[in-house]
Amino acid sequence: MKQRSGTSPIFPEIVCPADYLSLKEDGRMLVCANGHSFRVDRHIPRLVLSETRYADAFGEQWNKYRVTQLDSYTNTTISRDRLRRCLGKDLWAKLLEPEVTHVLETGCGAGRLTEVLLALPGAYVTSIDLSSAVEANFVNCPQSGRHRVIQCDINALPFRPESYDIVLCLGVIQHTPNPEETILALYEQTRPGGWLVIDHYTLSISYRTKVTSLMLRPILKRLPPRMGIVATELLTRAFFPLHRLVKHRTWMQMVLSRVSPLLTYYHAYPELNDQLQYEWALLDTHDHLTDYHKHFRTAEQIAILLSSLGALDIWVAKGGNGVEARCRKPGK
């Protein structure tokens, strides 16, 4: 495929996700020799094979709350710290070097991690998402010689196998229909000697006892995306003043969180002021109550799966959203 303006020919080739054939430009379409065609809209290739709706709420969410979690907006290092921890010191150091390292950032959302990656000199980033969140990412992190944005399915990626040095997937796998299939697809995209870096939800007492959320989610996740935004905004407006009132009383926050459907971060991220706390509550409460799929895996299950793939240097730890892990694919 001919590279579009604003991108670099150094990136791995974009191919047809159905048969891995090269794509040719035909007006605003990309077409393969077998006749599969895909549109290019707003300078973003839309390489989705079939209509799927389970990620629509995320697209609405990231376009609505486009800057909320960007470190450049919050004036914090929350996203940077998360990415650095998951990559580990060696991969982080590698990306600080000017040598080209191809990073596939899957489930990129609005670009909270994209922004951090692009601040690392060695990272040449391909950001993909199934939803219209690619549009928010495109605005926050414009395409360049080191960054491109593509809308596609994480389980039908438009690249030939083993195309990327680092495959990164944070905050995503638990929301796909089958986490094991997703991890396999990501591992297949990793080059020999390259790294897969992921995280996953794990069950907690806090989640099991958040009664209101357990009752509301089956209803809210079936609403049209815009109605889901309206519903979670109303809930946040109603409950957030209570969280703010008891923000310095840990035990009262714990009790309140059992009956409140909100996700708040007064204790996890005290560096966020009240306005930012409110904005994060808006975003993550929507994320928490409208995700169509929500899977849980233990650290042991993730470790066993990575081992079964033949991965080396497996690191798995509890942290972040639940479990964080990385592994190296055997090879050079």
C-alpha positions in Angstrom: 0.0 0.0 0.0 1.2 3.5 -0.8 1.8 5.4 2.4 -0.5 8.4 3.0 0.8 11.9 3.4 1.9 12.6 6.9 3.1 9.0 7.5 6.5 7.4 7.0 7.3 4.4 4.8 9.2 3.0 7.7 6.1 1.7 9.3 5.0 -2.0 8.8 2.8 -2.3 5.7 -0.9 -2.0 6.1 -2.6 -4.9 4.4 -6.1 -6.4 4.0 -7.2 -7.9 7.3 -9.1 -10.6 5.5 -6.2 -12.1 3.4 -3.0 -10.1 4.2 -2.8 -8.9 0.6 -1.4 -5.4 -0.2 -3.9 -2.5 -0.5 -4.0 0.0 -3.2 -5.6 3.4 -3.1 -8.7 4.0 -5.2 -10.0 7.4 -4.4 -11.0 7.4 -0.7 -11.0 3.6 -0.7 -8.3 1.0 0.0 -8.7 -2.1 -2.1 -7.0 -5.5 -2.2 -6.6 -7.9 -5.2 -9.5 -10.0 -3.9 -11.9 -7.1 -4.0 -12.1 -6.3 -0.3 -12.4 -2.5 0.1 -12.2 -0.2 3.0 -12.8 3.6 3.3 -10.4 6.3 4.4 -12.4 8.8 6.4 -10.9 12.0 8.0 -7.5 10.7 7.0 -7.9 7.5 9.0 -8.0 4.1 7.3 -11.2 2.3 8.5 -10.1 -1.4 8.2 -13.0 -3.1 10.0 -14.1 -6.3 8.3 -17.6 -6.5 9.7 -20.1 -4.3 11.6 -19.7 -4.7 15.4 -21.3 -2.5 18.1 -19.7 -3.7 21.4 -17.1 -0.9 21.4 -19.5 2.0 20.4 -19.8 3.2 24.0 -16.1 3.6 24.2 -16.0 5.7 21.0 -18.6 8.0 22.4 -16.8 8.1 25.7 -13.3 9.0 24.3 -14.7 11.7 22.0 -16.7 13.2 24.8 -13.9 13.1 27.4 -11.1 13.6 24.8 -8.4 15.2 27.1 -9.5 14.1 30.5 -6.7 11.6 31.2 -3.9 13.2 29.2 -0.9 14.0 31.4 -0.6 17.2 29.4 -4.0 18.2 30.6 -3.9 17.0 34.2 -0.3 18.3 34.7 0.6 14.9 36.3 2.6 11.8 35.4 -0.2 9.3 36.0 -0.3 7.9 32.5 3.5 8.1 32.2 4.0 6.2 35.4 1.6 3.5 34.4 3.2 2.9 31.1 6.8 2.9 32.5 5.8 0.4 35.1 4.2 -2.0 32.6 7.1 -1.7 30.1 9.7 -2.2 32.7 13.0 -0.4 33.0 14.7 -2.2 30.0 12.0 -1.5 27.5 11.6 2.0 28.7 15.3 2.6 28.3 15.2 1.1 24.8 12.5 3.6 23.8 14.6 6.5 25.1 17.2 5.6 22.5 16.9 7.1 19.0 16.9 3.6 17.3 13.6 2.9 15.6 11.3 0.6 17.7 7.9 -0.2 16.1 5.1 -0.1 18.8 1.6 -1.3 18.1 -0.7 0.4 20.6 -3.9 -1.5 20.6 -7.1 0.0 22.0 -5.5 3.4 21.9 -8.6 5.4 23.0 -8.1 9.1 23.0 -4.3 8.8 23.4 -3.3 9.0 27.0 -0.6 6.5 26.4 0.0 7.6 22.8 1.1 11.0 24.1 3.6 9.4 26.5 5.0 7.0 23.8 5.5 9.9 21.3 7.7 11.7 23.9 10.1 8.7 23.8 12.5 9.2 20.8 12.7 5.6 19.7 8.9 4.9 19.6 7.3 4.7 16.1 3.7 4.2 17.1 0.8 2.7 15.2 -2.3 3.4 17.3 -5.4 1.3 16.6 -8.9 1.1 18.0 -12.1 -0.6 17.0 -14.2 2.4 17.9 -14.5 6.0 16.8 -12.0 6.8 19.6 -9.4 6.9 16.7 -10.8 10.4 15.9 -10.0 11.7 19.4 -6.6 10.1 19.2 -6.0 11.8 15.8 -6.8 15.2 17.2 -4.8 14.7 20.4 -1.8 13.1 18.8 -1.6 14.1 15.1 -0.2 11.7 12.6 3.4 12.2 11.7 6.5 10.4 10.6 6.4 8.6 14.0 2.7 8.1 14.4 -0.3 6.8 12.5 -3.9 6.0 13.5 -6.0 3.1 12.1 -9.5 1.9 12.9 -9.5 -1.9 13.0 -10.4 -4.9 15.0 -7.9 -6.2 17.5 -8.7 -9.7 16.4 -8.4 -9.0 12.7 -5.4 -6.7 12.5 -4.4 -5.3 9.1 -0.7 -6.2 9.4 1.2 -9.4 8.5 2.2 -11.5 11.5 5.3 -10.6 13.5 5.3 -7.0 12.4 6.0 -5.1 15.7 8.8 -4.9 18.2 6.5 -4.1 21.0 2.8 -4.9 21.1 1.1 -2.9 23.9 -2.5 -3.5 25.1 -3.5 -1.7 28.3 -7.1 -1.3 29.5 -8.5 -3.3 26.6 -8.4 -7.1 26.7 -11.1 -7.5 29.4 -13.5 -5.7 27.1 -13.1 -8.0 24.1 -15.4 -11.0 23.5 -12.7 -13.6 24.3 -9.6 -12.5 26.2 -7.6 -15.6 25.3 -8.2 -15.2 21.6 -7.2 -11.5 21.9 -3.9 -12.3 23.7 -3.1 -14.9 21.0 -3.8 -12.4 18.2 -1.5 -9.8 19.9 1.3 -12.4 20.5 1.1 -13.4 16.8 1.7 -9.7 15.9 4.9 -9.6 18.0 8.2 -10.0 16.2 10.7 -12.8 17.3 12.6 -11.2 20.2 9.9 -8.6 20.6 7.7 -8.0 23.6 4.0 -8.2 24.4 2.8 -5.9 27.2 -0.7 -6.2 28.6 -3.0 -5.8 31.6 -6.3 -7.3 32.6 -9.0 -6.9 35.2 -9.0 -9.3 38.1 -11.9 -9.8 40.5 -11.8 -7.9 43.8 -13.9 -7.7 47.0 -14.5 -4.1 46.1 -16.1 -5.0 42.7 -18.1 -7.9 44.1 -19.6 -5.6 46.8 -20.3 -2.6 44.6 -24.0 -3.4 44.7 -25.4 -0.4 42.8 -23.0 -0.9 39.9 -23.9 -4.5 39.6 -27.5 -3.6 39.3 -27.1 -0.7 36.9 -24.6 -2.1 34.4 -26.9 -4.7 32.7 -29.2 -1.8 31.9 -26.8 0.9 31.0 -24.6 -1.2 28.7 -27.6 -1.8 26.4 -28.5 1.9 26.0 -27.6 3.8 22.9 -24.1 5.3 23.4 -25.3 8.9 23.8 -27.9 7.9 26.3 -25.3 6.0 28.3 -23.3 9.3 28.5 -26.4 11.2 29.7 -27.2 8.5 32.3 -23.7 8.3 33.8 -23.5 12.1 33.9 -26.7 12.3 35.9 -25.4 9.7 38.3 -22.1 11.5 38.7 -23.8 14.8 39.3 -25.9 13.3 42.0 -23.3 11.2 43.9 -20.0 13.1 43.4 -20.8 15.8 46.0 -21.0 13.0 48.6 -17.6 11.6 47.7 -16.1 15.1 47.8 -17.7 15.7 51.2 -16.0 12.6 52.8 -12.8 12.6 50.7 -10.6 12.9 53.8 -12.4 10.1 55.7 -11.2 6.8 54.4 -13.7 4.6 56.1 -16.6 6.8 55.0 -15.4 6.7 51.4 -15.3 2.9 51.6 -18.8 2.7 52.9 -20.1 5.2 50.3 -18.4 3.4 47.5 -20.5 0.3 48.2 -23.8 2.1 47.5 -22.5 4.7 45.0 -22.1 3.6 41.4 -19.2 6.1 40.9 -15.5 5.4 40.4 -13.6 8.1 42.2 -9.9 8.6 42.8 -9.4 10.8 45.9 -7.2 8.2 47.5 -5.6 6.6 44.4 -4.6 10.0 42.8 -4.7 12.7 45.5 -2.7 14.9 43.1 -5.9 15.6 41.1 -7.8 18.6 42.3 -11.6 18.6 42.8 -12.4 19.6 39.2 -10.1 16.9 37.7 -11.5 14.3 40.2 -15.0 15.2 38.9 -13.9 14.8 35.3 -12.2 11.5 36.0 -15.4 10.3 37.8 -17.5 11.2 34.8 -15.2 9.3 32.4 -14.5 6.2 34.5 -18.0 5.8 35.8 -19.2 5.7 32.2 -16.4 3.2 31.4 -17.4 1.1 34.4 -21.1 1.0 33.7 -21.4 0.8 29.9 -18.7 -1.7 28.8 -20.4 -4.5 27.0 -17.9 -7.2 27.9 -16.2 -7.3 31.3 -14.0 -10.3 31.9 -11.7 -11.1 34.9 -8.6 -13.2 35.0 -6.2 -14.0 37.8 -2.4 -13.4 37.7 -2.0 -17.2 37.6 -4.3 -17.6 34.6 -2.4 -14.9 32.7 0.9 -16.5 33.5 -0.2 -19.9 32.4 -1.6 -18.6 29.1 1.6 -16.7 28.3 3.6 -19.8 29.2 1.4 -22.0 26.9 2.3 -19.6 24.0 6.0 -20.4 24.5 6.8 -16.9 25.7 10.0 -16.2 27.6 10.9 -13.8 30.4 7.4 -13.7 31.7 6.6 -11.1 34.3 3.2 -11.0 35.9 2.2 -8.8 38.9 -0.9 -7.4 40.6 -1.3 -3.7 40.0 -3.1 -1.1 38.0 -6.5 -2.3 36.8 -5.8 -5.8 38.3 -3.0 -7.8 36.6 -0.1 -6.4 34.6 2.2 -8.6 32.5 4.8 -8.7 29.8 6.7 -11.4 28.0 9.2 -11.9 25.2 8.7 -13.9 22.1 11.5 -16.4 21.4 13.8 -15.4 18.5 16.8 -13.3 17.7 
